[in-house]
Amino acid sequence: MKFRTFYFCCILIFAFALQFLYSEDNYLNINQTDSLFLSNNYALLASKFNIQASKALELQAELYPNPNLSMSFNSFAFDNSKFLNVNKLGQRAFSIDQLILLGGKHSSLIDIAKENSKTAQLQFEDVIRNLKYQIHISFYTLQSQNILLKNYNSQLLLLDTIITSFQVQANKGNIPMKDVVRLKSTYLKINNDNAELAQRNNEEIKKLKILLQDSRNITPLIDENVFNKYTVEPQLENLLSLALANRPDKKIVDQTITLSKLNLNFQESMAIPDVSFNLTLDHNGGYFQDQILFGLSVPIPIWNRNQGNIESAKQMQTVSEYQSKQKKVEVTAEIQEAYANMKRSIFEYNKAKKLYTNDFEIVLNGESDNFQKRNISLIEFVDFIESYNDAIAEFQRIYVQLVTSAEKINYLTAFNVY
């Protein structure tokens, strides 16, 4: 009996664990969301493999050209009509050729490969920066939508109860039917707003599922005290310095200057001819029966001295320098805009926080009770409900605006300012 009881308990624990593991909802805070993203996102994993591919090209650039082995035999001897006459009277030769790169070509190729690896690493960092920004915006937007949906559903439940009660009284002739119709119209309007918000909420959930590669619904867990850090106003000069120093997309553009210089060096080295050394063992092919021959070959740079590629590399270096200057102007403008938006968001949030207190909920409950007791009119009650919903929606808009502005600064500086 004791064994059966123990066995039954084990089954219940296992079933509970499975239910928890495969539950439809996944409650996460922002740090847990980031961890899930870093381990699961396919675009991120693809970028990691791109880095490895660039590292492999570094290895390839370090390799030297292979020697070339060639062999030749006497295919047909006319004096004795023999094919492949390779005996001591036949002709056979063996030759090894080795190309030697001159002018620093080999080192230039290695340097270019290393810089390409750095670019791949920067592209990986930029992918993280962009995707994390999308995740954070979706995360906080989802939290705000959940609050509004909860408010709408609470009001719909209240109105449904009131409408049912008033419908009974209207059927008895105790209250006018127009009051019931007015309540139903209010219900339908709130329900329509709720349906539109629920659709946007589902789209946000889908976006997070794709970014996190997780099929479960993400439910944000947010400590309200965390918003205190968003009310600290940053310094514009600090933001500009951080952005210019940390932005991977800015570093990628600067990296093109380095690559263009290396490419110019490589193209200039291509104007220097390479030397090919040759060692040949020839049996019965010359005046002596066995000969060991040494030779070299060098192309003569008379017409083609790689002039076109050198000039193109010079022009591309100038282009990359202008692109870097342009990127600096863009980064500066983006930071200035984000700074202005953050200041405005902090001001609006602080103002709204003073205005929005627990009095809203207390008055809502009081208005509902007084209306059902017929102490206030239907018009007063409906107007209050609409004003209350507008206030809640406006505060959530300000809340999302504050978080979005802060995340925008983190994104544009590539640094956790907040």
VODREN-459895 format. One record per residue (C-alpha): x, y, z; residue number from 1. Coordinates in steps of 0.05 Angstrom, whole numbers, plus 32768, in hexadecimal, padded with zeros to 4 digits. Example, Ala and Ser with C-alpha at 12.3 -4.5 7.8 and 13.67 -1.06 7.14 Angstrom:
BEGIN
+------+------+------+-----+
:   c1 :   c2 :   c3 : num :
+------+------+------+-----+
: 80F6 : 7FA6 : 809C :   1 :
: 8111 : 7FEB : 808F :   2 :
+------+------+------+-----+
REM end
This chain:
BEGIN
+------+------+------+-----+
:   c1 :   c2 :   c3 : num :
+------+------+------+-----+
: 8000 : 8000 : 8000 :   1 :
: 8038 : 802F : 8012 :   2 :
: 805B : 8021 : 7FD0 :   3 :
: 801B : 8030 : 7FA9 :   4 :
: 8013 : 8072 : 7FCE :   5 :
: 805B : 8085 : 7FC0 :   6 :
: 8054 : 8071 : 7F77 :   7 :
: 8014 : 809A : 7F70 :   8 :
: 8036 : 80D7 : 7F8F :   9 :
: 8070 : 80D1 : 7F5F :  10 :
: 803F : 80D1 : 7F24 :  11 :
: 801D : 810F : 7F3E :  12 :
: 805F : 8134 : 7F47 :  13 :
: 8076 : 8120 : 7F02 :  14 :
: 8034 : 8136 : 7EE3 :  15 :
: 8038 : 8179 : 7F07 :  16 :
: 807F : 8183 : 7EEF :  17 :
: 806B : 8175 : 7EA7 :  18 :
: 8031 : 81A5 : 7EAD :  19 :
: 805F : 81DA : 7EC7 :  20 :
: 8093 : 81CD : 7E92 :  21 :
: 8062 : 81CF : 7E58 :  22 :
: 8032 : 8204 : 7E74 :  23 :
: 8016 : 8233 : 7E41 :  24 :
: 802F : 8271 : 7E64 :  25 :
: 8077 : 8282 : 7E73 :  26 :
: 8081 : 82B6 : 7EAA :  27 :
: 80C3 : 82DB : 7E9F :  28 :
: 80E6 : 8319 : 7EB7 :  29 :
: 8110 : 8342 : 7E87 :  30 :
: 8152 : 8320 : 7E9A :  31 :
: 8134 : 82DA : 7E90 :  32 :
: 8119 : 82F1 : 7E4D :  33 :
: 815E : 8308 : 7E37 :  34 :
: 817D : 82C5 : 7E4C :  35 :
: 8148 : 829F : 7E25 :  36 :
: 8156 : 82CA : 7DE8 :  37 :
: 81A2 : 82C1 : 7DEC :  38 :
: 819B : 8275 : 7DEE :  39 :
: 8163 : 826A : 7DBC :  40 :
: 8160 : 829F : 7D86 :  41 :
: 8171 : 8282 : 7D42 :  42 :
: 818A : 82C3 : 7D24 :  43 :
: 81BB : 82C9 : 7D5E :  44 :
: 81D3 : 8282 : 7D55 :  45 :
: 81DC : 828E : 7D0A :  46 :
: 8207 : 82CB : 7D1A :  47 :
: 8232 : 82A1 : 7D49 :  48 :
: 8240 : 8270 : 7D11 :  49 :
: 8251 : 82AB : 7CE3 :  50 :
: 8288 : 82BE : 7D14 :  51 :
: 82A3 : 8278 : 7D12 :  52 :
: 82A2 : 8279 : 7CC7 :  53 :
: 82CB : 82BA : 7CC8 :  54 :
: 82FD : 829A : 7CF8 :  55 :
: 8305 : 8260 : 7CC7 :  56 :
: 8316 : 8292 : 7C90 :  57 :
: 834D : 82AD : 7CBD :  58 :
: 836B : 8267 : 7CBE :  59 :
: 8364 : 8262 : 7C73 :  60 :
: 8388 : 82A4 : 7C68 :  61 :
: 83C4 : 828C : 7C90 :  62 :
: 83CF : 8251 : 7C61 :  63 :
: 8404 : 8255 : 7C2A :  64 :
: 83F9 : 8240 : 7BE2 :  65 :
: 8402 : 81F5 : 7BD6 :  66 :
: 843C : 81DC : 7BAC :  67 :
: 842A : 81C1 : 7B67 :  68 :
: 8444 : 817D : 7B52 :  69 :
: 8445 : 816C : 7B08 :  70 :
: 845C : 812D : 7AE3 :  71 :
: 8467 : 811E : 7A9A :  72 :
: 8476 : 80DD : 7A75 :  73 :
: 8486 : 80C9 : 7A2E :  74 :
: 8442 : 80B5 : 7A14 :  75 :
: 8459 : 8096 : 79D2 :  76 :
: 849E : 8086 : 79B7 :  77 :
: 84A1 : 8087 : 796C :  78 :
: 84E3 : 8063 : 7967 :  79 :
: 84C8 : 8023 : 7987 :  80 :
: 847D : 8031 : 7984 :  81 :
: 8473 : 802A : 79CF :  82 :
: 843F : 804D : 79F9 :  83 :
: 8454 : 806A : 7A3E :  84 :
: 849C : 8058 : 7A35 :  85 :
: 84B3 : 8064 : 7A7C :  86 :
: 84EF : 8035 : 7A7F :  87 :
: 8536 : 804F : 7A84 :  88 :
: 8535 : 8064 : 7A3B :  89 :
: 84F1 : 8088 : 7A41 :  90 :
: 84E3 : 80CF : 7A54 :  91 :
: 84C6 : 80E2 : 7A98 :  92 :
: 84C8 : 8122 : 7AC0 :  93 :
: 84B0 : 8139 : 7B05 :  94 :
: 84A8 : 8182 : 7B18 :  95 :
: 8495 : 81A8 : 7B58 :  96 :
: 847F : 81F1 : 7B55 :  97 :
: 8476 : 821E : 7B92 :  98 :
: 8458 : 8264 : 7B8F :  99 :
: 8476 : 8297 : 7BBF : 100 :
: 844A : 82D4 : 7BCF : 101 :
: 8471 : 8315 : 7BD2 : 102 :
: 8461 : 835C : 7BE7 : 103 :
: 843D : 8349 : 7C27 : 104 :
: 8401 : 8329 : 7C05 : 105 :
: 83FD : 82F0 : 7C37 : 106 :
: 83FF : 831D : 7C74 : 107 :
: 83CC : 834C : 7C55 : 108 :
: 839B : 8312 : 7C49 : 109 :
: 83A3 : 82FD : 7C92 : 110 :
: 8396 : 8344 : 7CAB : 111 :
: 8358 : 834A : 7C7F : 112 :
: 833D : 8308 : 7C99 : 113 :
: 8347 : 831E : 7CE1 : 114 :
: 8323 : 835F : 7CD5 : 115 :
: 82EA : 833A : 7CB4 : 116 :
: 82E5 : 830F : 7CF3 : 117 :
: 82E0 : 834E : 7D1D : 118 :
: 82A9 : 8367 : 7CF0 : 119 :
: 8283 : 8325 : 7CF8 : 120 :
: 8289 : 832D : 7D44 : 121 :
: 826E : 8374 : 7D40 : 122 :
: 8234 : 835D : 7D14 : 123 :
: 8224 : 8328 : 7D49 : 124 :
: 8223 : 835E : 7D7E : 125 :
: 81F6 : 8389 : 7D53 : 126 :
: 81C5 : 834F : 7D49 : 127 :
: 81C2 : 8347 : 7D95 : 128 :
: 81B7 : 8392 : 7D9E : 129 :
: 817E : 8396 : 7D6B : 130 :
: 815A : 8357 : 7D82 : 131 :
: 8160 : 8368 : 7DCC : 132 :
: 8142 : 83AC : 7DBE : 133 :
: 8106 : 838C : 7D9B : 134 :
: 80FE : 835A : 7DD4 : 135 :
: 80FF : 838F : 7E0A : 136 :
: 80CC : 83BB : 7DE6 : 137 :
: 809E : 8380 : 7DDB : 138 :
: 80A7 : 836A : 7E23 : 139 :
: 8092 : 83AC : 7E42 : 140 :
: 805B : 83B8 : 7E0E : 141 :
: 803F : 8374 : 7E1F : 142 :
: 803E : 8384 : 7E69 : 143 :
: 8018 : 83C5 : 7E5B : 144 :
: 7FE6 : 83A2 : 7E2E : 145 :
: 7FDA : 836D : 7E63 : 146 :
: 7FC9 : 83A3 : 7E96 : 147 :
: 7F97 : 83C4 : 7E67 : 148 :
: 7F78 : 8381 : 7E55 : 149 :
: 7F6F : 8370 : 7E9E : 150 :
: 7F4D : 83B4 : 7EA9 : 151 :
: 7F1F : 83AA : 7E6D : 152 :
: 7F0C : 8364 : 7E82 : 153 :
: 7EFD : 837C : 7EC9 : 154 :
: 7ECF : 83B3 : 7EAE : 155 :
: 7EAD : 8384 : 7E7E : 156 :
: 7E9E : 8354 : 7EB7 : 157 :
: 7E82 : 838D : 7EE1 : 158 :
: 7E57 : 83A8 : 7EA8 : 159 :
: 7E3E : 8363 : 7E98 : 160 :
: 7E25 : 835C : 7EDF : 161 :
: 7E05 : 83A1 : 7EDE : 162 :
: 7DE4 : 8395 : 7E9A : 163 :
: 7DC6 : 8353 : 7EB2 : 164 :
: 7DA9 : 8375 : 7EEF : 165 :
: 7D8F : 83B1 : 7EC9 : 166 :
: 7D71 : 8386 : 7E93 : 167 :
: 7D46 : 8363 : 7EC8 : 168 :
: 7D30 : 83A6 : 7EE4 : 169 :
: 7D21 : 83C2 : 7E9F : 170 :
: 7CF6 : 8386 : 7E8E : 171 :
: 7CCE : 8395 : 7ECD : 172 :
: 7CC7 : 83DE : 7EB9 : 173 :
: 7CEE : 83F8 : 7EF4 : 174 :
: 7D23 : 841B : 7ECA : 175 :
: 7D22 : 8434 : 7E82 : 176 :
: 7D3B : 8405 : 7E4C : 177 :
: 7D67 : 843C : 7E30 : 178 :
: 7D95 : 8436 : 7E6D : 179 :
: 7DA0 : 83EC : 7E5D : 180 :
: 7DAF : 83FD : 7E14 : 181 :
: 7DE0 : 8433 : 7E29 : 182 :
: 7E04 : 8402 : 7E57 : 183 :
: 7E06 : 83CE : 7E1F : 184 :
: 7E24 : 8402 : 7DF0 : 185 :
: 7E5A : 8411 : 7E23 : 186 :
: 7E67 : 83C7 : 7E2B : 187 :
: 7E6E : 83BE : 7DE0 : 188 :
: 7E9E : 83F8 : 7DDA : 189 :
: 7ECB : 83DE : 7E12 : 190 :
: 7EC7 : 8398 : 7DF5 : 191 :
: 7EDC : 83B3 : 7DB1 : 192 :
: 7F17 : 83D7 : 7DCF : 193 :
: 7F28 : 8397 : 7DF5 : 194 :
: 7F25 : 836D : 7DB5 : 195 :
: 7F53 : 839D : 7D8F : 196 :
: 7F85 : 839E : 7DC8 : 197 :
: 7F82 : 8352 : 7DCE : 198 :
: 7F94 : 834D : 7D84 : 199 :
: 7FD0 : 837B : 7D8E : 200 :
: 7FE2 : 8353 : 7DCC : 201 :
: 7FE2 : 8312 : 7DA4 : 202 :
: 800F : 8332 : 7D70 : 203 :
: 8040 : 8347 : 7DA6 : 204 :
: 803F : 8301 : 7DC4 : 205 :
: 804D : 82E4 : 7D7F : 206 :
: 8088 : 8314 : 7D76 : 207 :
: 80A6 : 82FF : 7DB8 : 208 :
: 809C : 82B5 : 7DA8 : 209 :
: 80C2 : 82BE : 7D67 : 210 :
: 80FA : 82E6 : 7D87 : 211 :
: 8102 : 82B6 : 7DC1 : 212 :
: 80F4 : 8276 : 7D99 : 213 :
: 80C3 : 8261 : 7DCF : 214 :
: 807D : 8247 : 7DC0 : 215 :
: 8062 : 825A : 7E05 : 216 :
: 803D : 829C : 7E12 : 217 :
: 806C : 82CD : 7E34 : 218 :
: 804F : 82F0 : 7E71 : 219 :
: 807C : 8329 : 7E8A : 220 :
: 808F : 832E : 7ED3 : 221 :
: 80A2 : 8375 : 7EE4 : 222 :
: 80B3 : 8395 : 7F27 : 223 :
: 8092 : 83D9 : 7F27 : 224 :
: 80CD : 83F6 : 7F4E : 225 :
: 80F8 : 83EB : 7F10 : 226 :
: 80DA : 8429 : 7EF0 : 227 :
: 80FD : 8456 : 7F22 : 228 :
: 813E : 844D : 7EFC : 229 :
: 811D : 8467 : 7EBC : 230 :
: 810F : 84AA : 7EDB : 231 :
: 8159 : 84BC : 7EE0 : 232 :
: 816A : 84ED : 7EA9 : 233 :
: 81AA : 84DB : 7E83 : 234 :
: 81E1 : 850B : 7E6C : 235 :
: 81E2 : 8519 : 7E21 : 236 :
: 822D : 851B : 7E1B : 237 :
: 8234 : 84D8 : 7E3F : 238 :
: 8202 : 84B9 : 7E10 : 239 :
: 8227 : 84D2 : 7DD3 : 240 :
: 826A : 84B8 : 7DED : 241 :
: 824C : 8474 : 7DFD : 242 :
: 822B : 846E : 7DB8 : 243 :
: 8269 : 8480 : 7D91 : 244 :
: 8293 : 8450 : 7DBB : 245 :
: 8264 : 8415 : 7DC0 : 246 :
: 8236 : 8413 : 7D83 : 247 :
: 8247 : 83D4 : 7D5B : 248 :
: 8229 : 83F1 : 7D1B : 249 :
: 8256 : 842E : 7D23 : 250 :
: 8292 : 8400 : 7D2E : 251 :
: 8280 : 83D8 : 7CF0 : 252 :
: 8281 : 8417 : 7CC6 : 253 :
: 82C4 : 842B : 7CE5 : 254 :
: 82DC : 83E4 : 7CD7 : 255 :
: 82D2 : 83F0 : 7C8D : 256 :
: 8308 : 8426 : 7C90 : 257 :
: 833A : 83F4 : 7CAB : 258 :
: 8325 : 83C0 : 7C78 : 259 :
: 832A : 83F2 : 7C3F : 260 :
: 8371 : 8404 : 7C55 : 261 :
: 8384 : 83BA : 7C58 : 262 :
: 8364 : 83AF : 7C14 : 263 :
: 838D : 83E9 : 7BF7 : 264 :
: 83CD : 83CA : 7C14 : 265 :
: 83BA : 8387 : 7BF6 : 266 :
: 83AB : 83A5 : 7BB1 : 267 :
: 83ED : 83C9 : 7BB1 : 268 :
: 8411 : 8389 : 7BC4 : 269 :
: 83EE : 8367 : 7B89 : 270 :
: 8417 : 8395 : 7B5B : 271 :
: 8456 : 8371 : 7B74 : 272 :
: 8461 : 8331 : 7B4B : 273 :
: 8463 : 82EE : 7B6F : 274 :
: 849B : 82BC : 7B63 : 275 :
: 8490 : 8273 : 7B50 : 276 :
: 84CA : 8244 : 7B5E : 277 :
: 84D1 : 8203 : 7B37 : 278 :
: 84F8 : 81C3 : 7B43 : 279 :
: 84F9 : 818F : 7B0C : 280 :
: 8515 : 8148 : 7B07 : 281 :
: 851B : 8135 : 7ABD : 282 :
: 8530 : 80F0 : 7AA6 : 283 :
: 8548 : 80E8 : 7A5E : 284 :
: 852A : 812A : 7A48 : 285 :
: 8568 : 8153 : 7A38 : 286 :
: 85B1 : 8150 : 7A29 : 287 :
: 85BD : 812C : 7A6A : 288 :
: 8597 : 80ED : 7A7B : 289 :
: 8582 : 8105 : 7AC1 : 290 :
: 857B : 814E : 7ACF : 291 :
: 8566 : 8175 : 7B0D : 292 :
: 854F : 81B9 : 7AF8 : 293 :
: 8540 : 81F7 : 7B22 : 294 :
: 8518 : 8232 : 7B07 : 295 :
: 84EC : 826C : 7B1A : 296 :
: 84B8 : 8296 : 7AF7 : 297 :
: 84A3 : 82DE : 7B03 : 298 :
: 846C : 8304 : 7ADD : 299 :
: 8486 : 8346 : 7AC1 : 300 :
: 8458 : 837F : 7AD8 : 301 :
: 8459 : 83A7 : 7A97 : 302 :
: 8410 : 83B4 : 7A87 : 303 :
: 83E9 : 839A : 7AC3 : 304 :
: 8402 : 83B7 : 7B04 : 305 :
: 83BE : 83B1 : 7B26 : 306 :
: 83B2 : 83FC : 7B1B : 307 :
: 8366 : 83F7 : 7B18 : 308 :
: 835E : 83CF : 7B58 : 309 :
: 838E : 83FE : 7B7D : 310 :
: 8367 : 843B : 7B67 : 311 :
: 8325 : 841A : 7B7A : 312 :
: 8341 : 8409 : 7BBF : 313 :
: 8355 : 8452 : 7BCA : 314 :
: 8310 : 846B : 7BB7 : 315 :
: 82EE : 8437 : 7BE4 : 316 :
: 831A : 844E : 7C1E : 317 :
: 8301 : 8495 : 7C14 : 318 :
: 82B9 : 847B : 7C10 : 319 :
: 82C1 : 8456 : 7C52 : 320 :
: 82DC : 8494 : 7C74 : 321 :
: 82A0 : 84BD : 7C5E : 322 :
: 8271 : 8486 : 7C74 : 323 :
: 8290 : 8486 : 7CB9 : 324 :
: 8286 : 84D2 : 7CBF : 325 :
: 823E : 84CA : 7CA7 : 326 :
: 8231 : 8493 : 7CDB : 327 :
: 824C : 84C0 : 7D12 : 328 :
: 821B : 84F7 : 7CFE : 329 :
: 81E1 : 84C4 : 7CFE : 330 :
: 81F4 : 84A8 : 7D42 : 331 :
: 81F8 : 84EF : 7D5F : 332 :
: 81B4 : 8502 : 7D43 : 333 :
: 8194 : 84C1 : 7D5D : 334 :
: 81B0 : 84CC : 7DA3 : 335 :
: 8198 : 8514 : 7DA5 : 336 :
: 8152 : 84FE : 7D91 : 337 :
: 8150 : 84C5 : 7DC3 : 338 :
: 8169 : 84F4 : 7DFA : 339 :
: 8131 : 8526 : 7DEC : 340 :
: 80FD : 84EF : 7DEB : 341 :
: 8117 : 84D3 : 7E2D : 342 :
: 8113 : 8517 : 7E4F : 343 :
: 80CB : 851F : 7E38 : 344 :
: 80B9 : 84D8 : 7E4D : 345 :
: 80D5 : 84E2 : 7E93 : 346 :
: 80AE : 8523 : 7E9B : 347 :
: 806D : 8503 : 7E84 : 348 :
: 8077 : 84C6 : 7EAF : 349 :
: 8085 : 84ED : 7EEE : 350 :
: 8049 : 8519 : 7EE2 : 351 :
: 801B : 84DE : 7ED4 : 352 :
: 8034 : 84B8 : 7F11 : 353 :
: 801F : 84F3 : 7F3D : 354 :
: 7FDA : 84F5 : 7F1D : 355 :
: 7FCD : 84AA : 7F1A : 356 :
: 7FC4 : 848F : 7F60 : 357 :
: 7F99 : 845A : 7F83 : 358 :
: 7F61 : 848E : 7F84 : 359 :
: 7F50 : 8477 : 7F3D : 360 :
: 7F3F : 8430 : 7F54 : 361 :
: 7F1A : 8449 : 7F93 : 362 :
: 7EEF : 8479 : 7F6B : 363 :
: 7EE1 : 8444 : 7F36 : 364 :
: 7EC7 : 8414 : 7F6B : 365 :
: 7E9F : 844C : 7F8C : 366 :
: 7E80 : 8462 : 7F4A : 367 :
: 7E6C : 841A : 7F3A : 368 :
: 7E4B : 8411 : 7F7E : 369 :
: 7E27 : 8454 : 7F7B : 370 :
: 7E0D : 8447 : 7F36 : 371 :
: 7DF1 : 8403 : 7F49 : 372 :
: 7DD0 : 8425 : 7F84 : 373 :
: 7DB5 : 845A : 7F54 : 374 :
: 7DDA : 8492 : 7F79 : 375 :
: 7DF8 : 84AC : 7F38 : 376 :
: 7DDC : 84AF : 7EF2 : 377 :
: 7DEC : 8481 : 7EB8 : 378 :
: 7E0E : 84B9 : 7E92 : 379 :
: 7E3C : 84C9 : 7ECC : 380 :
: 7E4F : 8480 : 7ED4 : 381 :
: 7E5D : 8475 : 7E8A : 382 :
: 7E85 : 84B5 : 7E84 : 383 :
: 7EAE : 84A1 : 7EC0 : 384 :
: 7EBC : 845C : 7EA2 : 385 :
: 7ED3 : 847A : 7E61 : 386 :
: 7EFE : 84AE : 7E84 : 387 :
: 7F1C : 8478 : 7EB0 : 388 :
: 7F2E : 844D : 7E74 : 389 :
: 7F4D : 8488 : 7E51 : 390 :
: 7F77 : 8498 : 7E8E : 391 :
: 7F8F : 8450 : 7E96 : 392 :
: 7FA0 : 844B : 7E4C : 393 :
: 7FC5 : 848E : 7E4E : 394 :
: 7FEE : 847A : 7E8B : 395 :
: 8002 : 8439 : 7E6A : 396 :
: 8015 : 845F : 7E2B : 397 :
: 8042 : 848C : 7E55 : 398 :
: 805F : 844F : 7E78 : 399 :
: 806F : 842C : 7E36 : 400 :
: 808B : 846D : 7E1B : 401 :
: 80BA : 8474 : 7E56 : 402 :
: 80D4 : 842D : 7E50 : 403 :
: 80D9 : 8432 : 7E05 : 404 :
: 8101 : 8472 : 7E0A : 405 :
: 8131 : 8453 : 7E3D : 406 :
: 8139 : 8414 : 7E13 : 407 :
: 8146 : 8440 : 7DD6 : 408 :
: 817F : 8461 : 7DFA : 409 :
: 819C : 841D : 7E0E : 410 :
: 8195 : 8408 : 7DC5 : 411 :
: 81B4 : 8446 : 7DA7 : 412 :
: 81EF : 8447 : 7DD8 : 413 :
: 81F9 : 83FB : 7DD7 : 414 :
: 8200 : 8402 : 7E22 : 415 :
: 81D2 : 83F4 : 7E5E : 416 :
: 81C7 : 843D : 7E72 : 417 :
: 8186 : 8426 : 7E93 : 418 :
+------+------+------+-----+
REM end
